[in-house]
Amino acid sequence: MHYMLHTFGCQMNVADAEVLAGHLENMGYSETTTEELADVILLITCCVREHAESKVYGKIGELYSLKQERPEIILGVGGCMPQQEDVASKLKQRFPYLDLVFGTHNLSSFPELFDQARSSGSTVVEVLHGVGGITENMPRVRRDNLKAWVTIMYGCTNFCTYCIVPYVRGQERSREMSAILTEICDLAERGYREVTLLGQNVNSYGKDLVTQPDFADLLQNIEQISGIERVRFMTSHPKDFSRKLIAVLASSKKICQHLHLPVQSGSNRILQAMNRGYSREHYIALVDEIRRSSPGAVLTTDIIVGFPGETAEDFGETLSLVREICFDAAFTFAYSPRSGTVAATWAEQLSKEEKKERLKRLNDMVNEIALERNMLLVDQIVEVLVEGPSKTDEAMLTGRTCGNKLVHFPSDPSVIGKILDVQITKAQTWSLFALPVGIPR
């Protein structure tokens, strides 16, 4: 018996998919990458943007013919989409051939729901809207034996006016530090060399715990774990980025100097309308302080264009901030109204044409700056963690710098999983080329 997972959206969904895979393998299923061989197909969905939802609906439609040919196959939809009001029932009505629909809070009960779906003659729908506690020690199948996702907290309580996440992921809940450290120690013993800490806002970690450790405390404890060479984290909220955290980053030998710090807009008026909790001036001052403490820091961000009421002047302020900060990369999006969020009800919605034009202008600038930043690395010697063969050239290996830059270089497969010094020879917008100059370790 085989299972197949289609995962959409963010790294939190990737981590959830690892848990679902763990449950299925405990039930005797093994993974396949071929739909025709699958006895179970699950879609772990995202609803942050309309495009993500459209891809899910399209995929469910594609699976209809497979279900007709093999009625015994189990088709399930989980993740954030069913967690939205009325979406689970709509999925059941629109796609009656689905066997299971479940939400983000149902991971621990998945085996029971799956058994119901196998024995039921109709769609099983189970979406918990009340947020309970955190279930530890769920089974997990990790997709990599070198790098691992480690969720440190769930949910979000920021309620940005454009964002559906607090409604589908619930309020912030932090894992106990001891549980996180135990998980990372186990990963180190199994040979993992890099961990990425996940949370909707990692900077607010610990505020809901009785002992109230903060994110900087957690990082300092992870620093002491032998075997782990690199520690990454995402995502950081600018309003909660403390001076203590800046100091820990500057003094650490393991925390990667790559900070994903979403700014969303360069206009104070739009930032206030978004309920982001900081100003343009605050963000710039924060970046200045980070770069003074950690001069080699690589900074990436998220930016939304076409937010309701965004004027040409507001958009111009975003462009000027992007040029002033000089981000190494940016994930850019045209505003997508999400039902249930505050901003979706506002009258001043921009046309698709306006949003498309602004997004192109922004992307042109982001790409230009990204290339400029990468060009600065040419001739420099950097460390990369060697991940494996290049996806585009079998003769090359790929690795990532501490700053999360993708590097291609010729070398022997024996260095995969090791840290290697390479000298950058060529820069492109989204990747670098290099030659090995050191002994792998």
CORVENMO-V772315 format. One line per field, one symbol per residue. psi: psi as a letter, one per 20 degrees, with the letter a starting at -180 (. if undefined). burial: + if it has 24 or more other ideal C-beta (glycine too) atoms within 12 Angstrom, else -. A space follows every 50 residues. Layout:
BEGIN
psi->???
burial->???
END
This chain:
BEGIN
psi->pqqppopqbrhhhgghhhghhgghhhjjqqqqjohhipipppoorqjhqh ggghhghggghhighghhhnhiqppqpabhgiiqpihghhggghmiiqhp prahjjghjggghggghhiqjrpppoopippbaporkqqpoqiqjgqqpo pirqrqjhlqiipighhiiarppqqqhhhghgghgggghjjqipqopqqh nhijpihiqgilqrhhggghhhhiophphqprqqqpphijorhggggggh iqihpplooonphgqjphghgghilhjrrghggghggggghghnhjpppr rqppqkqpiprhgghhhgghgghghmqhqpoqqppopopiqghhiqhlpq qhgghgghhggghggghghgggghhiipiqpqpqoohaqqiioiiqrqrq rhjkppppqprqiiipirpppqpphqprgjrqqrppiapq.
burial->-+++++++++++++++++++++++--+-+-+---+--++++++++++++- -++--++-++--+--++-----++++++++++++--++-+++--+-++++ +++++++++++-++-++-----++++++--+--+---+-+++-+-+++++ +++++++++++++++++++++++++++-+++-++--++---+++++++++ +++++++++---+++++++++++-+--+++++++++++++++--++-+++ -+-+++++++++++++++-++-++++++++-+++-++-+++-++-+++++ ++++++++++---++-+++-++--++++++++++++++-++-+------+ ---++--++-+++-++--+++-++--+----+++++++-------+++++ +++++++++-+---++++++++-++-++--++++++---+-
END
